[in-house]
């Protein structure tokens, strides 16, 4: 009767699913309920420790941090550094700024005015006089230098050095022309000697010895290359024929027997093994996979139902009268 009722509630599921549902629910209930109770106990303990231990300890540590690190520095700044800075500013004003202002106003300013008067009334006329004397001395020295140095130097350059330079230049041009003539003659003699002793013998050797020998060697090399190409092509034909013969021998001695063995023996055996062994094993594996997925789904559904049943048994259903009181009692019992 229970199986029939459960099958009607499940919407026509198989008897295997119905038979597995109750044991799975029992096992899940045995495993999940202690874990959930332990989790709730940990949550309540964490809240209790957070409200009674961690939060007061954090506040105490924050107060200690302010008392140790913040308040001393604030007191030092307010009651030591600020008054000390004010006193130093007053001392600087009294000892440095005020005397410096008095010194600038009553000493340096009159002294500066006196220096300006002396520069304008004494030093400037004296400087102008010294500049005039220096200009006169410069003009006198320039006149003396021109009369004693420039005019004699120009006369010496024009009437002595220039004729001597022209004579030396004419001699140099003559010597250069003579040297060029000698070099040209020596070059012509050397060129004719090199032509007679080197160029003409080398040309004769090239024309009557090396050129004929080169033509003979070229003909020999051309014929040798042609023979080598012909031999290479003939060897290719022979190699192709031998390869075809070996390929035919291999095909008739190895490939054809193997193909006939595969087609006549291995293929029927493979089909028989596939039809008799592999397909049933695959069907069984797919069926086992479906049963496993269905079992896991039933386990998840059972876990949800067990949780709902436990919550309903302990706290009552949603919307029922007096559901809040049992929940408060349970939480109070857990806290205790």
C-alpha positions in Angstrom: 0.0 0.0 0.0 2.8 2.4 0.9 4.5 1.6 -2.4 1.4 2.2 -4.3 0.7 5.5 -2.6 4.2 6.7 -3.1 4.0 5.7 -6.8 0.8 7.6 -7.2 2.4 10.7 -5.5 5.5 10.4 -7.7 3.5 10.5 -10.9 3.9 6.9 -12.2 7.6 6.4 -11.5 9.2 2.9 -11.6 9.2 0.5 -8.7 13.0 0.7 -8.5 12.9 4.4 -7.8 10.1 3.9 -5.3 12.0 1.1 -3.6 15.2 3.2 -3.3 13.5 6.4 -2.1 12.8 5.3 1.5 16.3 3.9 2.3 17.9 6.9 0.7 15.8 9.2 2.7 16.7 7.4 5.9 20.4 7.5 5.1 20.3 11.2 4.2 18.3 11.9 7.3 20.9 10.2 9.5 23.7 12.1 7.7 22.2 15.5 7.3 20.5 16.1 10.6 23.7 16.0 12.7 25.5 18.2 10.3 22.8 20.8 10.3 22.6 20.7 14.1 26.3 21.2 14.3 26.1 24.1 11.8 23.3 25.8 13.8 25.3 25.3 17.0 28.4 26.9 15.4 26.3 29.9 14.1 24.8 30.5 17.6 28.2 30.1 19.2 29.7 32.6 16.7 27.0 35.1 17.3 27.4 34.7 21.1 31.2 35.1 20.9 30.9 38.1 18.6 28.4 39.8 20.9 30.1 39.0 24.2 33.8 38.6 23.4 35.0 39.9 20.1 33.1 43.2 20.0 34.1 44.2 23.6 37.7 43.1 23.0 37.8 45.1 19.8 36.4 48.2 21.5 39.0 47.8 24.3 41.8 47.4 21.8 40.6 50.5 19.9 40.5 52.5 23.2 44.0 51.3 24.1 45.2 52.3 20.6 43.8 55.8 21.0 45.2 56.0 24.5 48.7 54.8 23.6 49.2 56.3 20.1 46.7 59.1 19.5 46.2 61.0 22.7 49.9 61.4 23.6 50.7 62.9 20.2 47.7 65.2 20.4 48.8 66.4 23.9 52.4 66.8 22.7 51.2 68.9 19.7 48.7 71.0 21.7 50.6 71.6 25.0 54.3 71.5 23.9 54.9 72.1 20.2 52.3 74.9 19.7 53.5 77.0 22.7 57.1 76.3 21.8 56.5 77.5 18.2 54.8 80.6 19.5 57.7 81.4 21.9 60.2 80.9 19.1 58.3 83.1 16.8 58.2 85.9 19.4 61.9 85.5 20.1 62.7 85.6 16.4 60.6 88.8 16.0 62.3 90.4 19.1 65.9 89.3 18.5 66.1 89.2 14.7 63.3 91.0 12.8 63.1 94.2 14.9 66.9 94.8 15.1 67.3 94.0 11.4 64.5 96.5 10.5 66.1 99.1 12.8 69.5 98.5 11.2 68.1 98.7 7.7 66.1 101.9 8.4 68.7 103.9 10.4 72.1 102.6 9.3 72.0 100.9 5.9 69.6 103.3 4.2 71.6 106.5 5.1 74.8 104.7 4.2 73.3 103.7 0.9 72.2 107.3 0.2 75.8 108.5 1.1 77.3 105.9 -1.3 74.9 107.0 -4.1 75.9 110.7 -3.6 79.6 109.8 -3.6 79.1 107.7 -6.8 77.2 110.5 -8.6 79.3 113.5 -7.3 82.8 112.0 -6.9 83.4 108.7 -8.5 81.6 109.5 -11.8 83.6 112.7 -12.6 86.8 110.9 -11.5 85.9 108.0 -13.9 85.3 110.3 -16.8 88.6 112.0 -16.3 90.5 108.7 -16.1 88.6 107.6 -19.3 89.7 110.8 -21.1 93.3 110.3 -20.1 93.2 106.7 -21.2 91.7 107.7 -24.6 94.5 110.3 -25.1 97.2 107.8 -24.2 95.6 105.2 -26.6 95.6 107.7 -29.5 99.2 108.6 -28.7 100.3 105.0 -28.6 98.4 104.3 -31.9 100.2 107.2 -33.6 103.5 106.0 -32.4 102.8 102.4 -33.4 101.8 103.4 -36.9 104.8 105.6 -37.3 107.3 103.1 -35.9 105.9 99.7 -36.9 103.1 99.8 -39.6 104.7 102.2 -42.1 108.2 100.5 -42.1 106.5 97.1 -42.2 104.4 98.1 -45.3 107.5 99.5 -47.0 109.5 96.3 -46.3 106.7 94.1 -47.6 106.2 96.1 -50.8 109.8 96.8 -51.8 111.7 93.9 -50.4 109.6 90.8 -49.6 107.3 91.0 -52.7 110.2 91.0 -55.3 112.0 88.2 -53.4 108.8 86.2 -53.3 108.2 86.6 -57.0 111.8 85.4 -57.7 111.4 82.4 -55.5 108.0 81.5 -57.1 109.6 81.7 -60.6 112.4 79.4 -59.5 109.9 77.0 -58.0 107.8 76.9 -61.2 111.0 76.1 -63.2 112.0 73.4 -60.8 108.5 71.9 -60.9 108.4 71.9 -64.7 111.9 70.2 -64.8 110.8 67.6 -62.3 107.6 66.9 -64.2 109.6 66.5 -67.4 111.9 64.0 -65.7 109.0 62.1 -64.2 107.2 61.9 -67.6 110.4 60.5 -69.3 111.0 58.0 -66.6 107.3 56.9 -66.7 107.4 56.5 -70.5 110.6 54.3 -70.2 109.1 52.2 -67.4 105.8 51.8 -69.3 107.6 50.7 -72.5 109.7 48.3 -70.5 106.7 46.8 -68.7 104.9 46.4 -72.1 107.8 44.7 -73.7 108.7 42.4 -70.8 105.3 41.6 -69.2 102.3 42.6 -71.4 103.4 41.2 -74.8 104.6 37.8 -73.4 101.4 37.5 -71.3 99.2 38.3 -74.3 101.1 35.7 -76.4 100.7 33.0 -73.7 97.0 33.8 -73.4 96.4 33.8 -77.2 98.5 30.8 -78.3 98.5 28.6 -75.1 95.7 29.3 -72.6 92.9 30.0 -75.0 93.3 26.8 -77.1 93.7 24.7 -73.9 90.6 26.4 -72.4 88.5 25.6 -75.5 89.7 21.9 -75.3 88.9 21.7 -71.6 85.4 23.3 -72.2 84.6 20.7 -74.9 85.7 17.9 -72.6 83.7 19.3 -69.7 80.6 19.8 -71.9 80.8 16.2 -73.2 81.3 14.9 -69.7 78.3 16.8 -68.4 76.1 15.5 -71.2 77.2 11.9 -70.6 76.5 12.4 -66.9 73.0 13.6 -67.6 72.2 10.8 -70.0 73.5 8.2 -67.5 71.4 9.9 -64.7 68.3 9.6 -66.8 69.0 5.9 -67.7 69.6 5.2 -64.0 66.2 6.8 -63.2 64.4 4.5 -65.7 66.2 1.5 -64.2 65.4 2.5 -60.7 61.7 3.2 -61.6 61.5 -0.3 -63.1 63.1 -2.0 -60.1 60.8 0.0 -57.7 57.7 -1.0 -59.6 58.8 -4.7 -59.6 59.5 -4.6 -55.8 56.2 -2.8 -55.2 54.3 -5.4 -57.2 56.1 -8.2 -55.3 55.3 -6.6 -52.0 51.6 -6.0 -53.0 51.2 -9.7 -54.1 53.1 -11.2 -51.2 52.0 -9.0 -48.3 49.2 -6.5 -49.1 46.8 -8.8 -51.0 47.0 -11.6 -48.4 46.6 -9.1 -45.5 43.6 -7.5 -47.3 42.0 -10.8 -47.9 42.6 -11.8 -44.3 41.1 -8.5 -43.1 38.1 -8.7 -45.4 37.4 -12.5 -45.1 38.3 -13.1 -41.4 38.9 -10.0 -39.2 35.9 -8.0 -40.4 33.3 -10.7 -39.7 34.9 -11.5 -36.4 34.9 -7.7 -35.5 31.2 -7.4 -36.5 30.3 -10.4 -34.4 32.2 -9.0 -31.4 30.6 -5.6 -31.9 27.1 -7.1 -32.1 27.5 -9.7 -29.4 29.7 -7.9 -26.8 30.3 -4.2 -27.3 26.8 -3.1 -28.0 25.3 -5.0 -25.0 28.0 -3.5 -22.8 27.4 0.0 -24.1 23.6 -0.4 -23.6 24.3 -1.7 -20.1 26.6 1.3 -19.4 24.0 3.8 -20.7 21.3 2.1 -18.5 23.6 2.2 -15.5 24.3 5.9 -16.2 20.6 6.6 -16.4 19.9 4.7 -13.2 22.8 6.6 -11.5 21.5 10.0 -12.6 18.0 9.1 -11.5 19.3 7.9 -8.2 21.2 11.2 -7.7 18.1 13.2 -8.6 16.1 11.1 -6.1 18.8 11.7 -3.5 18.6 15.5 -4.0 14.8 15.4 -3.9 14.9 13.2 -0.8 17.3 15.6 0.9 15.0 18.6 0.2 12.0 16.6 1.5 13.8 15.4 4.6 14.9 19.0 5.4 11.3 20.2 4.9 10.0 17.3 7.1 12.5 18.0 9.8 11.7 21.8 9.7 8.0 21.0 9.8 8.4 18.5 12.7 10.6 20.9 14.8 9.1 24.3 13.9 5.8 23.6 12.3 4.5 24.4 8.9 4.4 27.9 7.5 1.3 29.7 8.4 0.3 27.4 11.3 -0.6 28.9 14.6 2.1 28.9 17.3 4.9 28.3 14.8 7.0 31.2 16.2 6.9 29.9 19.8 8.4 26.5 19.0 11.1 28.2 16.9 12.0 30.5 19.8 12.0 27.5 22.2 14.4 25.6 19.9 16.7 28.6 19.6 16.6 29.1 23.3 17.4 25.4 23.9 20.4 25.7 21.4 21.7 28.8 23.2 21.5 27.0 26.5 
